[in-house]
Amino acid sequence: MVRWRATTLRAWRGLREFLAVQVELHERAALRDRPWEEDFLHWAGGGRELHGRLVPPPGRGRGTTRSGWCPGAVPSRGA
């Protein structure tokens, strides 16, 4: 019984981590599809940096993923 419970908990933990990564990837792709949202004020880098210059319209979400990733914080490949 104990082994079954430990195996089940490990499987649920693995599934939860997998789904968290999928959500993060989906949020990053959505932000890359809406580059104009980079101009909205938002905290990036885990709340350490303020990016943007415009106040977001009412009802709009933030310009980062749940983990704080922001497309503007990623160094460009050409530089």
N, CA, C and O atoms as a printed pandas DataFrame, in Angstrom:
     atom_number atom_name residue_name chain_id  residue_number  x_coord  y_coord  z_coord
0              1         N          MET        A               1    0.821   -1.208    0.000
1              2        CA          MET        A               1    0.000    0.000    0.000
2              3         C          MET        A               1    0.858    1.262    0.000
3              4         O          MET        A               1    0.569    2.221   -0.716
4              5         N          VAL        A               2    1.913    1.251    0.809
5              6        CA          VAL        A               2    2.774    2.424    0.903
6              7         C          VAL        A               2    3.499    2.653   -0.418
7              8         O          VAL        A               2    3.629    3.794   -0.862
8              9         N          ARG        A               3    3.971    1.585   -1.049
9             10        CA          ARG        A               3    4.677    1.727   -2.327
10            11         C          ARG        A               3    3.744    2.278   -3.398
11            12         O          ARG        A               3    4.143    3.130   -4.192
12            13         N          TRP        A               4    2.510    1.799   -3.421
13            14        CA          TRP        A               4    1.536    2.295   -4.395
14            15         C          TRP        A               4    1.281    3.783   -4.196
15            16         O          TRP        A               4    1.199    4.529   -5.171
16            17         N          ARG        A               5    1.153    4.230   -2.939
17            18        CA          ARG        A               5    0.902    5.640   -2.636
18            19         C          ARG        A               5    2.090    6.503   -3.066
19            20         O          ARG        A               5    1.903    7.574   -3.642
20            21         N          ALA        A               6    3.301    6.043   -2.789
21            22        CA          ALA        A               6    4.495    6.799   -3.173
22            23         C          ALA        A               6    4.601    6.894   -4.696
23            24         O          ALA        A               6    4.948    7.947   -5.231
24            25         N          THR        A               7    4.309    5.818   -5.378
25            26        CA          THR        A               7    4.353    5.820   -6.843
26            27         C          THR        A               7    3.310    6.765   -7.417
27            28         O          THR        A               7    3.582    7.504   -8.363
28            29         N          THR        A               8    2.113    6.737   -6.840
29            30        CA          THR        A               8    1.042    7.616   -7.317
30            31         C          THR        A               8    1.403    9.082   -7.087
31            32         O          THR        A               8    1.202    9.917   -7.969
32            33         N          LEU        A               9    1.932    9.395   -5.910
33            34        CA          LEU        A               9    2.331   10.778   -5.627
34            35         C          LEU        A               9    3.434   11.242   -6.571
35            36         O          LEU        A               9    3.415   12.382   -7.035
36            37         N          ARG        A              10    4.393   10.368   -6.857
37            38        CA          ARG        A              10    5.470   10.719   -7.773
38            39         C          ARG        A              10    4.930   10.959   -9.183
39            40         O          ARG        A              10    5.374   11.876   -9.875
40            41         N          ALA        A              11    3.976   10.137   -9.603
41            42        CA          ALA        A              11    3.373   10.309  -10.927
42            43         C          ALA        A              11    2.600   11.622  -11.007
43            44         O          ALA        A              11    2.712   12.341  -12.000
44            45         N          TRP        A              12    1.819   11.945   -9.978
45            46        CA          TRP        A              12    1.076   13.207   -9.970
46            47         C          TRP        A              12    2.020   14.397   -9.985
47            48         O          TRP        A              12    1.779   15.378  -10.689
48            49         N          ARG        A              13    3.108   14.312   -9.198
49            50        CA          ARG        A              13    4.087   15.387   -9.160
50            51         C          ARG        A              13    4.713   15.600  -10.534
51            52         O          ARG        A              13    4.880   16.738  -10.973
52            53         N          GLY        A              14    5.055   14.517  -11.206
53            54        CA          GLY        A              14    5.629   14.602  -12.549
54            55         C          GLY        A              14    4.653   15.200  -13.548
55            56         O          GLY        A              14    5.032   16.023  -14.382
56            57         N          LEU        A              15    3.394   14.785  -13.462
57            58        CA          LEU        A              15    2.378   15.331  -14.356
58            59         C          LEU        A              15    2.172   16.822  -14.110
59            60         O          LEU        A              15    2.039   17.598  -15.056
60            61         N          ARG        A              16    2.146   17.221  -12.842
61            62        CA          ARG        A              16    1.959   18.633  -12.502
62            63         C          ARG        A              16    3.125   19.477  -13.024
63            64         O          ARG        A              16    2.911   20.575  -13.537
64            65         N          GLU        A              17    4.352   18.972  -12.898
65            66        CA          GLU        A              17    5.515   19.697  -13.416
66            67         C          GLU        A              17    5.466   19.791  -14.933
67            68         O          GLU        A              17    5.782   20.834  -15.506
68            69         N          PHE        A              18    5.071   18.702  -15.583
69            70        CA          PHE        A              18    4.955   18.711  -17.043
70            71         C          PHE        A              18    3.932   19.748  -17.497
71            72         O          PHE        A              18    4.195   20.516  -18.423
72            73         N          LEU        A              19    2.778   19.774  -16.855
73            74        CA          LEU        A              19    1.735   20.734  -17.233
74            75         C          LEU        A              19    2.167   22.169  -16.947
75            76         O          LEU        A              19    1.812   23.073  -17.703
76            77         N          ALA        A              20    2.918   22.399  -15.883
77            78        CA          ALA        A              20    3.408   23.747  -15.580
78            79         C          ALA        A              20    4.341   24.238  -16.688
79            80         O          ALA        A              20    4.291   25.407  -17.069
80            81         N          VAL        A              21    5.181   23.357  -17.200
81            82        CA          VAL        A              21    6.072   23.724  -18.306
82            83         C          VAL        A              21    5.253   24.022  -19.558
83            84         O          VAL        A              21    5.557   24.971  -20.281
84            85         N          GLN        A              22    4.223   23.229  -19.822
85            86        CA          GLN        A              22    3.386   23.465  -20.992
86            87         C          GLN        A              22    2.674   24.811  -20.909
87            88         O          GLN        A              22    2.577   25.520  -21.911
88            89         N          VAL        A              23    2.174   25.173  -19.724
89            90        CA          VAL        A              23    1.520   26.468  -19.533
90            91         C          VAL        A              23    2.516   27.592  -19.765
91            92         O          VAL        A              23    2.193   28.578  -20.427
92            93         N          GLU        A              24    3.716   27.456  -19.232
93            94        CA          GLU        A              24    4.759   28.481  -19.415
94            95         C          GLU        A              24    5.079   28.666  -20.896
95            96         O          GLU        A              24    5.172   29.796  -21.374
96            97         N          LEU        A              25    5.248   27.563  -21.623
97            98        CA          LEU        A              25    5.540   27.649  -23.058
98            99         C          LEU        A              25    4.387   28.300  -23.823
99           100         O          LEU        A              25    4.616   29.100  -24.731
100          101         N          HIS        A              26    3.163   27.964  -23.463
101          102        CA          HIS        A              26    1.997   28.570  -24.104
102          103         C          HIS        A              26    1.955   30.079  -23.844
103          104         O          HIS        A              26    1.692   30.858  -24.760
104          105         N          GLU        A              27    2.211   30.489  -22.608
105          106        CA          GLU        A              27    2.205   31.915  -22.274
106          107         C          GLU        A              27    3.310   32.654  -23.020
107          108         O          GLU        A              27    3.095   33.773  -23.484
108          109         N          ARG        A              28    4.484   32.049  -23.142
109          110        CA          ARG        A              28    5.581   32.691  -23.879
110          111         C          ARG        A              28    5.231   32.854  -25.350
111          112         O          ARG        A              28    5.493   33.902  -25.939
112          113         N          ALA        A              29    4.640   31.820  -25.947
113          114        CA          ALA        A              29    4.244   31.904  -27.357
114          115         C          ALA        A              29    3.179   32.982  -27.550
115          116         O          ALA        A              29    3.214   33.719  -28.535
116          117         N          ALA        A              30    2.243   33.076  -26.624
117          118        CA          ALA        A              30    1.192   34.098  -26.734
118          119         C          ALA        A              30    1.787   35.490  -26.641
119          120         O          ALA        A              30    1.354   36.387  -27.363
120          121         N          LEU        A              31    2.773   35.697  -25.769
121          122        CA          LEU        A              31    3.401   37.011  -25.663
122          123         C          LEU        A              31    4.207   37.351  -26.908
123          124         O          LEU        A              31    4.250   38.511  -27.318
124          125         N          ARG        A              32    4.839   36.364  -27.509
125          126        CA          ARG        A              32    5.587   36.621  -28.744
126          127         C          ARG        A              32    4.639   36.952  -29.901
127          128         O          ARG        A              32    5.024   37.661  -30.831
128          129         N          ASP        A              33    3.415   36.450  -29.851
129          130        CA          ASP        A              33    2.431   36.757  -30.892
130          131         C          ASP        A              33    1.812   38.143  -30.724
131          132         O          ASP        A              33    1.156   38.639  -31.640
132          133         N          ARG        A              34    2.011   38.773  -29.573
133          134        CA          ARG        A              34    1.457   40.107  -29.308
134          135         C          ARG        A              34    2.579   41.061  -28.889
135          136         O          ARG        A              34    2.637   41.464  -27.727
136          137         N          PRO        A              35    3.469   41.426  -29.815
137          138        CA          PRO        A              35    4.629   42.252  -29.444
138          139         C          PRO        A              35    4.256   43.645  -28.934
139          140         O          PRO        A              35    5.045   44.262  -28.218
140          141         N          TRP        A              36    3.072   44.154  -29.287
141          142        CA          TRP        A              36    2.678   45.481  -28.825
142          143         C          TRP        A              36    2.465   45.530  -27.315
143          144         O          TRP        A              36    2.522   46.606  -26.720
144          145         N          GLU        A              37    2.220   44.380  -26.688
145          146        CA          GLU        A              37    2.031   44.367  -25.241
146          147         C          GLU        A              37    3.333   44.641  -24.493
147          148         O          GLU        A              37    3.311   44.904  -23.290
148          149         N          GLU        A              38    4.452   44.581  -25.184
149          150        CA          GLU        A              38    5.728   44.881  -24.552
150          151         C          GLU        A              38    5.786   46.354  -24.115
151          152         O          GLU        A              38    6.546   46.702  -23.211
152          153         N          ASP        A              39    4.983   47.217  -24.754
153          154        CA          ASP        A              39    4.963   48.633  -24.385
154          155         C          ASP        A              39    4.164   48.898  -23.115
155          156         O          ASP        A              39    4.294   49.972  -22.527
156          157         N          PHE        A              40    3.342   47.948  -22.678
157          158        CA          PHE        A              40    2.579   48.134  -21.436
158          159         C          PHE        A              40    3.504   47.978  -20.236
159          160         O          PHE        A              40    4.397   47.130  -20.241
160          161         N          LEU        A              41    3.295   48.784  -19.221
161          162        CA          LEU        A              41    4.093   48.683  -18.007
162          163         C          LEU        A              41    3.888   47.326  -17.353
163          164         O          LEU        A              41    2.758   46.864  -17.195
164          165         N          HIS        A              42    4.992   46.693  -16.974
165          166        CA          HIS        A              42    4.916   45.401  -16.302
166          167         C          HIS        A              42    6.238   45.132  -15.592
167          168         O          HIS        A              42    7.288   45.648  -15.973
168          169         N          TRP        A              43    6.155   44.321  -14.564
169          170        CA          TRP        A              43    7.351   43.896  -13.842
170          171         C          TRP        A              43    7.864   42.629  -14.483
171          172         O          TRP        A              43    7.095   41.704  -14.744
172          173         N          ALA        A              44    9.166   42.578  -14.741
173          174        CA          ALA        A              44    9.774   41.403  -15.351
174          175         C          ALA        A              44   10.940   40.938  -14.480
175          176         O          ALA        A              44   11.343   41.614  -13.534
176          177         N          GLY        A              45   11.458   39.786  -14.820
177          178        CA          GLY        A              45   12.601   39.261  -14.099
178          179         C          GLY        A              45   12.315   38.974  -12.641
179          180         O          GLY        A              45   13.137   39.263  -11.771
180          181         N          GLY        A              46   11.163   38.412  -12.377
181          182        CA          GLY        A              46   10.814   38.096  -10.996
182          183         C          GLY        A              46   10.488   39.326  -10.170
183          184         O          GLY        A              46   10.631   39.309   -8.947
184          185         N          GLY        A              47   10.050   40.397  -10.829
185          186        CA          GLY        A              47    9.677   41.600  -10.102
186          187         C          GLY        A              47   10.841   42.539   -9.829
187          188         O          GLY        A              47   10.723   43.448   -9.007
188          189         N          ARG        A              48   11.960   42.330  -10.505
189          190        CA          ARG        A              48   13.138   43.161  -10.271
190          191         C          ARG        A              48   13.265   44.314  -11.247
191          192         O          ARG        A              48   13.914   45.311  -10.930
192          193         N          GLU        A              49   12.666   44.209  -12.426
193          194        CA          GLU        A              49   12.824   45.224  -13.463
194          195         C          GLU        A              49   11.453   45.698  -13.941
195          196         O          GLU        A              49   10.535   44.898  -14.117
196          197         N          LEU        A              50   11.327   47.013  -14.149
197          198        CA          LEU        A              50   10.102   47.584  -14.691
198          199         C          LEU        A              50   10.316   47.842  -16.172
199          200         O          LEU        A              50   11.230   48.573  -16.555
200          201         N          HIS        A              51    9.477   47.245  -17.002
201          202        CA          HIS        A              51    9.556   47.418  -18.459
202          203         C          HIS        A              51    8.305   48.122  -18.948
203          204         O          HIS        A              51    7.272   48.120  -18.279
204          205         N          GLY        A              52    8.409   48.723  -20.118
205          206        CA          GLY        A              52    7.262   49.335  -20.778
206          207         C          GLY        A              52    7.193   50.821  -20.523
207          208         O          GLY        A              52    7.952   51.377  -19.731
208          209         N          ARG        A              53    6.241   51.461  -21.231
209          210        CA          ARG        A              53    6.079   52.905  -21.092
210          211         C          ARG        A              53    4.621   53.343  -21.087
211          212         O          ARG        A              53    4.336   54.510  -20.821
212          213         N          LEU        A              54    3.693   52.436  -21.375
213          214        CA          LEU        A              54    2.276   52.774  -21.438
214          215         C          LEU        A              54    1.499   52.072  -20.336
215          216         O          LEU        A              54    1.810   50.938  -19.971
216          217         N          VAL        A              55    0.495   52.747  -19.811
217          218        CA          VAL        A              55   -0.392   52.119  -18.829
218          219         C          VAL        A              55   -1.332   51.188  -19.594
219          220         O          VAL        A              55   -1.955   51.617  -20.565
220          221         N          PRO        A              56   -1.447   49.935  -19.184
221          222        CA          PRO        A              56   -2.314   49.003  -19.918
222          223         C          PRO        A              56   -3.786   49.394  -19.801
223          224         O          PRO        A              56   -4.208   49.938  -18.780
224          225         N          PRO        A              57   -4.559   49.120  -20.837
225          226        CA          PRO        A              57   -5.990   49.426  -20.769
226          227         C          PRO        A              57   -6.679   48.591  -19.693
227          228         O          PRO        A              57   -6.186   47.524  -19.327
228          229         N          PRO        A              58   -7.805   49.065  -19.190
229          230        CA          PRO        A              58   -8.519   48.306  -18.147
230          231         C          PRO        A              58   -8.876   46.896  -18.622
231          232         O          PRO        A              58   -9.288   46.694  -19.764
232          233         N          GLY        A              59   -8.710   45.946  -17.735
233          234        CA          GLY        A              59   -9.067   44.575  -18.048
234          235         C          GLY        A              59   -7.978   43.779  -18.732
235          236         O          GLY        A              59   -8.142   42.581  -18.962
236          237         N          ARG        A              60   -6.869   44.417  -19.062
237          238        CA          ARG        A              60   -5.783   43.694  -19.713
238          239         C          ARG        A              60   -4.934   42.981  -18.679
239          240         O          ARG        A              60   -4.782   43.446  -17.549
240          241         N          GLY        A              61   -4.391   41.860  -19.075
241          242        CA          GLY        A              61   -3.495   41.118  -18.201
242          243         C          GLY        A              61   -2.121   41.758  -18.170
243          244         O          GLY        A              61   -1.925   42.886  -18.622
244          245         N          ARG        A              62   -1.204   41.028  -17.639
245          246        CA          ARG        A              62    0.147   41.555  -17.559
246          247         C          ARG        A              62    0.940   41.150  -18.800
247          248         O          ARG        A              62    0.513   40.271  -19.548
248          249         N          GLY        A              63    2.069   41.775  -19.019
249          250        CA          GLY        A              63    2.899   41.497  -20.188
250          251         C          GLY        A              63    3.983   40.478  -19.914
251          252         O          GLY        A              63    4.993   40.443  -20.617
252          253         N          THR        A              64    3.788   39.640  -18.892
253          254        CA          THR        A              64    4.759   38.604  -18.562
254          255         C          THR        A              64    4.035   37.278  -18.352
255          256         O          THR        A              64    2.808   37.225  -18.264
256          257         N          THR        A              65    4.819   36.222  -18.276
257          258        CA          THR        A              65    4.246   34.929  -17.916
258          259         C          THR        A              65    4.093   34.876  -16.403
259          260         O          THR        A              65    4.503   35.802  -15.703
260          261         N          ARG        A              66    3.512   33.812  -15.904
261          262        CA          ARG        A              66    3.339   33.663  -14.458
262          263         C          ARG        A              66    4.673   33.647  -13.723
263          264         O          ARG        A              66    4.754   34.062  -12.567
264          265         N          SER        A              67    5.712   33.170  -14.389
265          266        CA          SER        A              67    7.031   33.103  -13.751
266          267         C          SER        A              67    7.791   34.422  -13.851
267          268         O          SER        A              67    8.855   34.566  -13.249
268          269         N          GLY        A              68    7.260   35.384  -14.604
269          270        CA          GLY        A              68    7.919   36.684  -14.734
270          271         C          GLY        A              68    8.744   36.847  -15.997
271          272         O          GLY        A              68    9.443   37.850  -16.142
272          273         N          TRP        A              69    8.684   35.892  -16.915
273          274        CA          TRP        A              69    9.437   35.988  -18.159
274          275         C          TRP        A              69    8.834   37.064  -19.046
275          276         O          TRP        A              69    7.613   37.186  -19.152
276          277         N          CYS        A              70    9.693   37.835  -19.677
277          278        CA          CYS        A              70    9.259   38.922  -20.546
278          279         C          CYS        A              70   10.088   38.869  -21.828
279          280         O          CYS        A              70   11.303   38.691  -21.751
280          281         N          PRO        A              71    9.463   39.020  -23.021
281          282        CA          PRO        A              71   10.231   38.984  -24.262
282          283         C          PRO        A              71   11.284   40.089  -24.338
283          284         O          PRO        A              71   12.322   39.898  -24.971
284          285         N          GLY        A              72   11.040   41.230  -23.711
285          286        CA          GLY        A              72   12.004   42.327  -23.741
286          287         C          GLY        A              72   13.232   42.080  -22.896
287          288         O          GLY        A              72   14.252   42.744  -23.082
288          289         N          ALA        A              73   13.158   41.144  -21.975
289          290        CA          ALA        A              73   14.291   40.843  -21.097
290          291         C          ALA        A              73   15.241   39.835  -21.740
291          292         O          ALA        A              73   16.319   39.573  -21.207
292          293         N          VAL        A              74   14.850   39.270  -22.881
293          294        CA          VAL        A              74   15.684   38.283  -23.566
294          295         C          VAL        A              74   16.649   39.038  -24.485
295          296         O          VAL        A              74   16.205   39.833  -25.314
296          297         N          PRO        A              75   17.967   38.804  -24.353
297          298        CA          PRO        A              75   18.910   39.490  -25.237
298          299         C          PRO        A              75   18.698   39.061  -26.694
299          300         O          PRO        A              75   18.421   37.894  -26.973
300          301         N          SER        A              76   18.828   39.996  -27.594
301          302        CA          SER        A              76   18.625   39.672  -29.015
302          303         C          SER        A              76   19.785   38.837  -29.535
303          304         O          SER        A              76   20.917   38.966  -29.069
304          305         N          ARG        A              77   19.492   37.987  -30.498
305          306        CA          ARG        A              77   20.510   37.080  -31.032
306          307         C          ARG        A              77   21.507   37.813  -31.923
307          308         O          ARG        A              77   22.653   37.382  -32.051
308          309         N          GLY        A              78   21.091   38.902  -32.532
309          310        CA          GLY        A              78   21.961   39.628  -33.457
310          311         C          GLY        A              78   22.970   40.510  -32.752
311          312         O          GLY        A              78   23.910   40.984  -33.390
312          313         N          ALA        A              79   22.811   40.749  -31.462
313          314        CA          ALA        A              79   23.713   41.657  -30.751
314          315         C          ALA        A              79   24.878   40.927  -30.148
315          316         O          ALA        A              79   25.733   41.546  -29.515
